[in-house]
Amino acid sequence: MSAAKTGQKSGSATPKRPKTSQKAANTKGPKAKASPPTAAVEPPAPKPAPIVLQVDALTKRFGRTTAVDAVSFDVRRGSIFGFVGPNGAGKTTTLGMVTGLLRPDSGRVHVGEADVWAKPVEAKRLIGVLPDRMRLFDLLTGAQLLYYCGVLHGLDRETARTRTADLARSLGLDDALERPVRDYSIGMIKKISLAAALIHSPRLLVLDEPFEAVDPVSTQLASDVLRRYADAGGTVVLSSHNMNFVERMCDEVAVIVGGRVLARGPMDEVRDGLSLEERFVELAGGRQAVEGLEWLTTFSD
């Protein structure tokens, strides 16, 4: 039988796909349960910076007078630590023992891993010092003094000269470098002494009244240098009677009265809602009424 008679077309026929019922097409599987919201994970707290200076129970007596009575505190890397107290409270004595200039009767001081008294050379390599009433080689010019300090700390000659110029520019001493130090004012002596303490880039800088008699512009220049030094990982311990400066500059503070530390810690914690000056006066005994000076109200003329 021919293909024409049967009504079939030549060639292979394409099979038709079976139709899917609308009901089947619309059938969905069971709904997935929504997962509960994940609680926010707090990042771990940053590790505290390592301790650079550890002072443990320092005590110093002069005859029957206890100038420093079991003083202890730690200072961490990258911080500026203020040490404040009234006149005669023991600040300078404490800092003298910290830097190896004055031997304690008891107690220990570590700079990094080095005991200041058991390993003095190793410890002192890490320290830059501006002590109270520091005597300088004042027949030298400022440039000669800084060069000498740099070479004494092991710098090569070119590095000592370069750092001398850098420090002079940063501290406003450019015009004074070629003059003898004996011709410097008290404020300029403080600045050249700070430069001498910094020239070997120490790990720890200990400054006793560094800005006494220093003008506001120079104080700001020096403050900027110290902040940059601390931000780079240096550590500063300084004493001062300028409470506004300490409050503005320091991260932590200790208040010493009568040879004992009465408060220490982060600045806000020690202030306890007061200004540092108000808190200091409170700890040091408060304001006392002025009595017995009635004659000041009567004038000799």
Buried (B, 14 or more C-beta within 10 A) or exposed (E): EEEEEEEEEEEEEEEEEEEEEEEEEEEEEEEEEEEEEEEEEEEEEEEEEEBBBBBBEBBBBEEEEBBBBBBBBBBBBBBBBBBBBBEEBBBBBBBBBBBBBBEBEEBBBBBBEBBBBEBEEBBBBBBBBBBBEEEBEBEBBBBBBBBBBBBEBEBEEEBBBEBBBEBBEBBBBEEBBEBBBEEBEEBBBBBBBBBBBBBBEBBBBBBBBBBBEBBEEBBEBBBEBBBEBBEEEBBBBBBBBBBEBBBEBBBBBBBBBBBBBBBBEEBEEBBEEEEBBEBBBBBBEEEEEEEEEEEEEEEEE
